[in-house]
Amino acid sequence: MECKNHRDREAIAMCISCGQPLCEQCDAIVLGKHYCEKCKDNVETREAYPTEKGKKIVSHDINNFFWFILSLVPGAGHMYMGLMKRGAIILGAFLMGVSVMNLLYFFDHIGGMLSILIYVYAFFDSYNTKKAIQRGEVVRDEGLEGLSLENINLYYVGIAIIVIGVFSLMRSVLYVGYLPEIVRIVLHGIERSVVPILFIIGGIWLIKKSKHEDEEFQEE
């Protein structure tokens, strides 16, 4: 985004009164909020000669009530503020987490924790974003453009997909009526034990990795 007054400079903020993009030279901060020079003079005049007791300067057109109601749905608050990409990603992650964990019959433990984590993150990220917009800061609607497959280990992604497929198939087999009771009990036990086992393996891996990093640090 270019500065309104200097086309060759990148905007670092937006005037919360008129919405004009501002570069570092044009940016004027009053009481922690970003203004252009013209709006800054108006604000300082209002502060020096208030016309009404307790009158507040209106910033961006974000209705706090509507924002709060929509922010109760992960991603909807971001969409209300115009961040369509970020909102869609958060909403998609929340719904995908619920769907996958419910499919694997793990929704009662790890699915619940994952959903709560995404839900809480979405609400507070929406709140902090709203505050940043009202301060006049430039908030970019970033999607998956910065995601690079080079930073993703496709080997582990493949393993995760296979595990999901196996346990989805296992759950389907459990509904077959002619299976012997002992087979059904064993399959159900395996299905219910995989999450605790994954937690144990993950914890051991983190401990070993932490010790390895400490040893390398001491050698240096």
Protein Blocks (a to p, Z undefined) as FASTA:
>chain_A
ZZfklmkbccfbdcfklopacdfklpcceehiacdfklmmmmmmmmmmcfbghiacdddd
ddfklmmmmmmpghjlmmmnopamlmmmmmmmmmmmmmmmmmnopmmmmmmmmmmmmmmm
mmmmmmmmmmmmmnopacddddfkmpcfklpcfklmmmmmmmmmmmmmmmmmmmpmkbcf
klmmmmmmmmmmmmmmmmmmmmmmmmmmmmmmmmmmmmZZ
